[in-house]
Amino acid sequence: MVNESTVSSVQIKVEKRKVVRVLLFVVGSISLFFGIIGIFLPLLPTTPFLLLTAACYIRSSERMYYWLLNNRWFGEYIKNYQAGRGIPLKTKIFAISIMWVSILFSIIFVAREIIIMQIALLIIATVVSIHLIRLPTFKKQKQSV
């Protein structure tokens, strides 16, 4: 015999998963929108947004994830990263710059009296910067005629 509280608990978990999947799908779609803009607007990096989109879609919609990987405009960015070919230099520079501006803004204006948070933010920014710098830099191959 199944206990009613067990059934209720399972239903709650299923509902939470559905909510998480919907939220991930929405975040992935918003990120895809910014990635698309980044293709045309040199100030906005494309690769980080598409990687975020892929991470969200793989957890929310397998169909959208495969569509993204096989898309003729977006797939290349993600496949280059996954294959270890890296990310473009301008993307690295932009991502590191925006991250440091955001972190310094947070330290100065948001966490100005919380020393432990300031230290944590600096450590996070440093580790992420090192990670991005150590990633291979992708260079497009020039096609010969």
Secondary structure, 3 states (H helix, E strand, C coil): CCCHHHHHHHHHHHHHHHHHHHHHHHHHHHHHHHHHHHHHCCCCCCHHHHHHHHHHHHHHCHHHHHHHHHCCCCHHHHHHHHCCCCECHHHHHHHHHHHHHHHHHHHHHHCCCCHHHHHHHHHHHHHHHHHHHHCCECCCCCCCC
